[in-house]
Amino acid sequence: MLAIGLMSGTSLDGIDAALIDTDGEGAVRPVAFWGEPYTDDARAQLAEATRIALTYDRPRVSPPLVEASDLITRTHAMVVHKLLRHAGVAAEEVGVIGFHGQTVAHRPDRGWTWQIGDGAALAAACAITTVADFRSADVAAGGQGAPLLPIYHAALVGALEKPVAVLNLGGVGNVTFVGEDGELVAFDTGPANGLIDDWIGEYSGARYDADGALAASGRVDEAVLTAMLDHPYFDAPAPKSLDRSDFTIQPARGLSPADGAATLTAFTAETVALALHHLPARPRRLFVVGGGRRNPTMLRMIADRCGLSAEPADPLGWNGDGVEAEGFAYMAVRTLKNLPISFPGTTGVGAAMAGGVVHRI
């Protein structure tokens, strides 16, 4: 069926919307993609909602979070209509929307994860059955609730020689390993673009280090890097996951803007190298998706520290910006078919399980 996937990541850069044709299993055909950046005001509102959510011991209703949830639902509905017009497809031709919402706090260690956005309201606004709240059931069953994309990554690499790995470099990084026998292992590697974006924003007001240029002009402070790597997360076995706020730029304070950017970029690269040691085997190839694949300095550092080329996935015919959105479309179809989306090797849940809440029109 035709399915739409919607993704708004922790980088708060905007909404990715993808239309694919899929059976939720081996057949995947991308049809169209639309990216919609957030306004500065929307980005600030979502950042403030995230800050507030992280002060709570569990999700709860509060005016700033309600307003942010309304913003997420309203803007996602707008993007769905833009995608449909762009694709020349009518709403009644689409079988389902996969609506990730916006993560404002992810605390599986405390038994909860929080994605704002109203699936029922989105279904009504778009007149399309919508699947939302993909992560909560997994967390309630003892899983990490993340990462969820591995089953889609496995579909994408189906014809490739294995083992291979797919590295997603968003606000937080995550890696998926697909073994020769289809074995899936996945986990969050550490901060990807998140800390670098925070650093750049604080020192220049820009949203990111364009082409990794500032990092390329700086020097990695090995003492700061070593201190940042001295964290129990990196020795913990997979599966494991992170919140965007679990690491900060504080250790890099005092460095020059260029040296700080270089050191934080090296931190991302080194966390990927450490992650490879937790995989069942060394992958033949490492394919990179997400915004970080556009940062040549980061890719070069990853290759140097991993001893493995970090290959942007676009030459495979993938949309490196749209893989996450496509994945939630794919998982929405799986939810309608009661197929699992999380697995012991990807989230740590006890048994493969379905997820998502269906809002029918």
N, C-alpha and C positions, 0 to 999 in steps of 0.2 A: 504494500500500500504506500501511498504518498504520506510522508510524515515530516513534521517540522520539529526541529530542535532549537532550544533557546538557551544561551549561556551568558551569564554575567559574572566575570571572575573577580578575585580579590584585588586585582590591580585597579579595578574601578575605572577602566578606560572606556567601556561601553558594552553594548549588547551585540552578540553574534547570533545570527539566525540562519539556519540551514534547512533546505528542503531536499529530502532524499527519497528515493524509491527503494524499499527494502522489505524483506520478509522477516526481519529480526534474527536471521540466522546467517546463511552464507552469502545471500544476495544483497549487494549494496550498490546503488547508483546515485551519485550526487546529481542534483538537478539545478539548484540555485543557492546563492548565498547573499546575505545582506549584513553589513556591519554598520552599526549606528553608534557614534561616540556620545558619551554623556556630556551635557553642558557642565561648565564649571560649578554652577549652583547645585546641580544634581549630584555631582561627584562629592561636593562638600557635605551635602545632606546625608549621603550614604556613608561617608567616612565618619561623620558624627554619630550616626546610628550604630555603626560598628563599634566605635569607642564606648558608647553607652552599654551596648549589649555585653561587652566583655567585662563589665563591672558586675553583672548579675550572676547569681549562683545557679540560675536555671532560666530558660526562656519565660518571659512574662509580658503581659500587655502593658504598654506604656505609650504615651502620646508620640514621642519621637519615633518609636519603632513602628507604630501604626501608620504614621505619615510616610515613613520610608517604604513600608510595605505597599501602600497605595501608589507611591511613585513607581516602584518596581513593576507592579501589575499594569499600571497605565502605560508606561513607556514600552513594556514588552508587547502589549496589545497593539500599540502603534506600529511597532517594528514588524509584527506578523502581517499587518495589512500592507506595509511597504514591500515586504518580501513577496507576498502574493501578487501584487501589481507588477513587481519586477519580473516575476516568473511567468506571468500571464496565466495564473492558475486560480480557479475559484475556490472559495472556502469549502464548498460542499464536495470538492474533489479530494480533500485532505482527510485522511482517516484519524489522525491524532497529532497532538502537540505534546512534546516533552519539555516541561517547564522546570528548569533547575531552580529558578529564583536566585536570590543573593545571599550568600553565606555571610552572616554577621558574627557568628561565633561557632567554633567547632571544638567540642569538649567531650570526645568519646570516653576519656578517662573518668568523666563524671556521669557518663550515661546519657549524654544528649548532644545533639547538633542542631543548629538553628539556621534555616534558610527562610528569609522573608519573601512574601509574594503570595497572592491568593489564587490558587488554581481554579476554584469554582468561578471566580469573577473573570478570570482570563478566558475560560471556556465560554462563558456567556458573551463576553465582548467580541470574541472571534467566531462564535457559532461553530466551534470545533471541539470535540472531545479532547480533554487535556489530562495528562498524567503529571502530577507534581509530587513533592516531598519524597524524593527518591532515596534519601539517606536514613531516615528515622527508623525504619523497620530493621535495617541491618544493625544499627547501634543498639536498639532495644534487645536484639538477639545476641549481643556481646561482641559485635564487629566494630570496626573502626569507622564504618560509613564512608570510607574513602580509601583509595581511589576507586571510582566506578567505571572508568573508561576502558579497563583492560579487555572486557569481552568485545568491545568494538574494535580495539586495536587488533585483537586476534583475527577478527573478520577481515580487516584491511590487509594484514600480512599473510593471509591464507595461502597464497601461491608462492611465497618467497622461501628461499632456503633458510632453515632454522638451525640453531636458535638465533633469534633476533631480539632487539630491545627497542622500545619506543619511549623516548624521553620527552615529556611535556614540560616546557619552560614557561609557566605563567607567573602569577605572584608567588606561588609555591611550586616547586618542582615535583614531578612524580615520574616513576619509571615502570614500564610493563615489560616483563620477560615472557616470551613465548617459546617454549621448548620444542624439540623435534617431535615429541609426542603430543603437542598441544598444551603441555603444562603451563599454567598461568601463575606467575608470581608478580606482585606489584606492591608499591609502597611510595610514600612521599620521601623524596631525597633530602629536602631542606629548602631554604629560601632560594628562589630562582631570580626573578626580576624584582621581587618585593623590596628587599633592602636597598638595592641600587636605586630604584625609583624614589624611595624615601630620601636617600642621600642627595640625589640630584635635585629633588624638590626643595629640600631645605637650603641647599647652597646656591641654587641658580633660579629656582622657580619653575624650571622645565619639568615635564612629566616623566622623562626617561633620558638615558644616555644614548643619544642618537648615534647609531652605528658603533657604539662602544668607544667613541672617540675620546672622551675624557679619561676613561680607564686606560686606553692605549697610551695616553700621554703621561701616565703616572707610574709609580713604583709600588710593588706589592710589599707591604710591611709584614714580614714573615712572623714577627713576634705577635702582632695583633691577630694574624690569621691563625696561628697556633692556639692562641687563647680562645678564639671563637670556635675552633674545632674541638676544644676540650668540653664536650657536652655529651651527656649520657645517651642522647637520642641516636647518635651515629653508631654506637656500639650495640644498640638494641636490635634484636632480630626482627625480621619482617614477619607479618605485615605490621605496619605502623603508619600513623598519619599525624599531620601538624595543623595548627591554626596559623593563619597569616601573622599573628602577633607573637608567636612563640620565640622569635628572635628579633633583635632590634639593632639599630646602627650605633648604639652607645659605645661598644668597644672601639669603634673607629674614630670617635671624636678626638680631636687634637691633630688628626692627619690633615694634610692639604686636601682640597677638593679632588685633585687628580689622584693622589695616593689613596684616598679613601675609596674612590670609585674603583681603582685597580684592585685594592684589597678585598672589597666586597664582591667584585666579580670573580676574583680568585677563590673566594669562599664558596660561591655557588659551584664553581668548577670542581673544587676539591670534594664537596659533598657528593657530587655525581661519581667521582672516582671511588669514594668510600662505599657508595651504594652498590657499585658493581661487585664488590666483595661479598655482598649478601645474596647475589643471584646464584642459582643452582649450577650454572656454567657460564663461561665467558661468551657473550653474544658475538656472532660473526659480524654484525653491523649494528650501529646505533643511529636510529632515525629520530630527528628532532622536529617537534611541532610546537606551536605556541609562539608568543611574541619574541621569546629569547632567541629563536632561530635567526632573527634579523640582526643580531648583535655579533658581528664577526669576531670581536675581541673575546667575547664569552665562548664562542664555539672553538676558537683557537686554544684558549686556556683549557677547555674541557678535553680537547684532543691531546694536548700536551700532558695533562695530568692523568688521563685515562689510558694513554697509549692506544687510542681507538678513535678513528675519525668520527666527528659529530656531524652527520649528514642531514641537512634540511630535507624534509620528506617530500617537498613539492615536486622534484623531478620524477617521483613515483606516480605522479598524477593526483596526489592528495592536495587538498586545500589546507595548508599548514595553519591558517587562521581559523578554519571552520571545523576542525576535527572534533573539538569538544561539543560544539553545537550539534554536529551530525551524530555524535555518540548518544546524546540525549534523545534525539529522534529515534535512533535505533533501539535504545532501551525502552522507550515508550511503547514501541511495537511489541517488544518482548513482554512488557507488562501486560498488554492486552491478551497475549497468548499464554500468560502465566509461566513464562520461561525465566530462569534465574538471571539476575544481574550482578550478584555479588557471590564470592566464593571463598573457601578457606584460605586459599593462597593469595587473595587480593585484598580482603578486608579483615581476615582472621575470624570471620563468622564460622560457627560450628559445621554448617552444611550449606551447600549451594542454595540460594533462596531468591525468590522474586522480591520486588520492591516497588514502591511508588503507589500513590493514591489516585484513583481514576475519578475524574469529574466528567460525567457524560452530559451531553446537551439534550 
